[in-house]
Amino acid sequence: MKFNPIVSSLIAIAALTTPAVMFGAAADLNACCTPGDKDQPKVGGNLGNQSYSSLSQINKSNLNNLGPAWMTSVSAAAATTPTPAPGVPRTGQQTTPIVVDGVIYLDTPSGGVSAIDGATGVTKWKWEPTVANTGFGPTGTRRGVSVGDGKVYTTASGNRMVALDKNTGAQVWVVQPTGPGGASLGNVAKVATIYHDGMVFMSTNDGNRNSAFAMRSSDGAMVWTFYSAEPSRVVTDVNGKTVDAGASWGTNPQCALTAGAAAWVHGAVDPGTQQVFFTFGNVRSCASSQDASGRPGDNLFGDSLVALDLKTGAYKWHFQSIRHDHWDMDNVHAPVLADVQIAGQTKQAIYYGSKPAMTFILDRTNGKPLTGVVEKGRPVDSRQLSTPTQPFTAQGMWFPECVVWEPLSPNNIPGSPWRGVPNYNGYQPNARGELVYTEPNYLDVDKPFVTYPADYPREPGTPPHRLGCMYDDHWDMPVLSMTSQNGGADWSTHGYSPRTNMVYIPYGVALVAHDRGESSNGLRAPGEYQSGGIIALNASTGEVAWRNHLGLDAAHGQGPLITAGDIVFVGQPDGLFYALDAVTGKSLWKFQTGASIGAAPVTYTVGSDQYVAILSEGDKLWAFKLGGTFKHPVTGSSEAPTPAPFQVRRTVNTTMTEGATVNNTVYLARANRTADTAGSADTVTTASMNPTNMRVPVGTTVTFLNPGSATFPNFPNTKAHCATQFFEGLFNPKLNPGQSFQYTFTKEGEYWFNDCTDPRPTGRVIVYAVPQNVPGALSFIPSTLNMRPANGVFTSVQGLVTATFKVPAGYTLDGNGNVQLKTPLSTTLFPAVNATVSGSTLLVTFDKSLIDNNIPAGTSVPLTVSANFMNNGQQKQLVSTANVQVIK
C-alpha cells in the first residue's frame, strides 16, 4: 500500500522544479492568505482556510522514504488537569489537530483537550473536565481548537466556551455566552474555534435559533452577536442594496426564531477587509427541513454566506446560494479565501459551496460573483411554495446535474457513481434492463401540483417529469435527486494551493430521495453505492482540473492538506491515508492507519524534520517523517492491521435472517411478517420487504411472495408489488396479491431488490458459498516469508507472495475464482494479484505490500486461501490452510 512506482517518471520530472527546503515562521495571523509554514495554529492552517503549507522537505521525489515516526493513543494518555486521572481508551472524535511551536493540540475522544509533543508523541498535558473537578463535563463531538494569546480555545458542556493555558492546560476562563438580554445563541459545542487579534470567533450548531459571535480572548467577554435569522431585520449591504430579511419569511415571520440555519462549521477571517465570513445552513422551522409549506419566501439568511464586520459583527453583505431550502442541501463548510488572477486581474476571492456540488467564486469585498451565476428553472410543487429558479454557477456543477439512469446489467457493477436506483421517479426496467420513465407510477399523485419551466431538461418521447436533477421539488412521495444531504462536499474542509492555483475539495456520493415524511435529511436510497473522492478546480475559472474518485466518502471531515512539495494528503473512512500529486491528482503513496479517518492532516517542523500528522478514529494520532521506521505493536510492521471491510452500499438495517428459518421466502410490502392488521398491508417503509436481510447458501431457491388472503385472511395486500433486482437486473417480477416468483441463486454475492409500486421497500439476499476444506492442498513458495522492509521504511516491502493449491478432480476455476487470502490480523480478505490453473494446480500470487501489516511474525503463522470453482454445474468454494514462517 505503499509508494506507487507507476508514477516514478512523473516524480522525476516534478523533482526538477521542487523548491528548496525552507523552514520559517508560523502562519501569519494578521493576513488571511499568507501560507502556513512550520505551524498551523487553527483548523485550515491560516485565517483563509487554505489548508496549505509552504513546507516542501517532503515532496514527490522522496515520498518513497516517508514513513511513520510515531503513533499514540490520545485517549489512553493520563489526564493531567484539572485533576490527574488515568486514561480511558475511547474512540470517535471529528477533530482536526493543529500545531504551534512543535506541539500538537487537539480535542480528545471524550471532548477534552490534549497537547502532544510533535517529535515524540508524548503527551505534555491533557485537560479532561468532569462535574466533580470543574462543575461541568466535556462536550461530545468537536471539530478543532485554536491557539492564540497564550491560550487554547475550546468548548465544554452547558454551552460553555473555555480558554486553557497553552503551556499547562490550566483553565484561564470559562464562560457560558449568551445573546442580548440573555437570549440563547444556539448550541455551543462542535464548531472549531478561531483566534485572531485578541478575539475568539465562534458559531453554533443544531439549535432552533443559531448565531455567530465573538468574544475577547483575554477574559471571554462577549463582543458581538449575529443571529442567522430574525423576524424583523432590514439590512443594507456594502453595495448600497437594502434587503428586508424579515420579510423573506413571508406571512409567518416567527418561523425565523426556530429557523435552524446554523453555521455548524467554522468561518474565515480576512484582516485586510476587516471581515469575518460564516456559512449558514438550511432552514428547518415551521414543519421540517423537507417541508417549506409554512414559511413562504427566501428565508434569509438560510443557506447563505454572510460577511460581517470583524470588530462589531455588523452585516456587510450576503450571498444566498439556495432559496427557500427544503432539501437540507445547505452550503455549510469553512469558506476558502485566496487572491487569484481572474480575467487578467487580481481579485480577492472567496470560494463557497458544499452539498450541491458547485463552488461559487465571489469577490469577498462585496459578495459579487467573479465567474458568473445563472438562474435555472426547477420543477415547482405549488404546495411547497417553492421559488421558480435557483442560482447555479456559470461553469456548472462538478457532479452531473441529474441522476444517471444506467441500464441494469451484471457487466456494469458498480457503474456510474451517480446511477439511480430503479423504480424511483418512475424509472422502471424494460425487458433489456434499460431504466425508462414509465407511466403510471407512484408520482402520478403529484401531477396536479407540479409545473415544469421551459429550461428544465426533457427526455424525448416522454411527458414532463422529474429526472432527478438538483432541486427537483417533492411532497409526500420520494423523489430521488442530486446530490445528497450527505454528499457533494458536505463539511470536509477544502484547500487552495498558490503554486497550482487550484482549489481542492473532498466529496461524497450518495443520492437522496426527498419527501416530507423524512425526519431531517432525506432518504439515502437503500442499496445504492456510497462512494467519493477528491476534486481539484481551477481557482481562476471554477472548471474541473482533475478528479480522483478514490472510492469512499470523503465529505465528512476528510479534509486535504496541500504542501509546497505539490502533494495533497487526504484520509479515507477505510483507514487509508493518501498522498496525491497536487497537479494531476494521481495517487502516489498510501498508508493503512487501521481505523476510519474523519479529520484533515497537519504538517509542521521540529528541528530539521518536517512531519505530517493525521488522526484516525478520533484517537490514534500518527506522525510521519522522511525515514520514519515506527513499528506497530500488533503487526510488527509500520502499518496497522487493515480494518473490517467498509460497507459501501446503503443498508436498511443490520438484522440478518437465515433463510431456512422463514422457508427461504420474502414477503413483499409487508413490514410485519405475522400481523394480520390493516396497518400491515401494502406497507411502504424501507423495511417492508420481510425479511429485509436474508442469508442463504449458494444453490438456494428463494420465493418472493406478495401475500394475499391465503396468508393474511383479514388484511391481505391489495396492490401489485415488484421485486426488482439491482443493479445486475437478474429478475423483476410484478406480482398481484397471492402470486409468487422463485429464483435460484447460483453464485455468491449481495443481491438487492425493491418495489415498483413505491421504491422505498428494499430488501437484500446475501448468498454465501459453503467452504469445503481441502487439508494439505495449500503450500507457499518459499515457506518462509520475508516481510522485512529493504531499507527500514515500510514502502520498501515490495514483491509477491506465491502459493499453490492442489485442485481435486472435476473442479474448474469459476471465472477468476475470486481467490482470496485470509490473514490472522484482519477480517478483510485480500484478493489475488493473479490466479491461473495448470493441470490440477492453482498457482496464485498476492501483493506483499497489501498483506504484510496483517500477518504477524512467527514460526508457524496460519494463512488460508479460498477460491470458487464449478463442480457438477454448481459453484463450490474450496479452502485450505498452510502454516508459514514470517520474518519481520
Helices and strands as residue ranges (DSSP letters): G 5-7, H 8-15, E 52-53, G 63-65, E 66-73, E 98-100, E 103-107, E 113-117, E 123-127, H 131-134, E 146-148, E 151-156, E 160-165, E 171-175, G 180-182, E 194-196, E 199-203, E 211-216, E 222-227, E 234-236, E 242-244, G 246-249, G 253-258, E 268-270, E 275-280, E 304-309, E 315-320, E 336-342, E 345-352, E 360-363, E 373-377, E 380-381, G 382-384, E 389-393, G 424-426, E 427-429, E 435-437, G 442-449, E 450-451, E 479-481, E 495-497, E 502-509, E 512-514, E 523-524, E 531-538, E 544-548, E 561-563, E 567-571, E 576-581, E 587-592, E 602-606, E 609-616, E 620-626, E 657-658, G 659-662, E 665-667, G 678-680, E 693-697, E 701-705, E 721-722, E 724-726, E 734-735, E 740-744, E 749-754, E 762-768, E 771-773, E 778-781, E 784-786, G 794-796, E 800-806, E 812-813, E 820-822, E 830-831, E 834-838, E 841-847, H 848-851, G 852-854, E 858-871, E 874-887
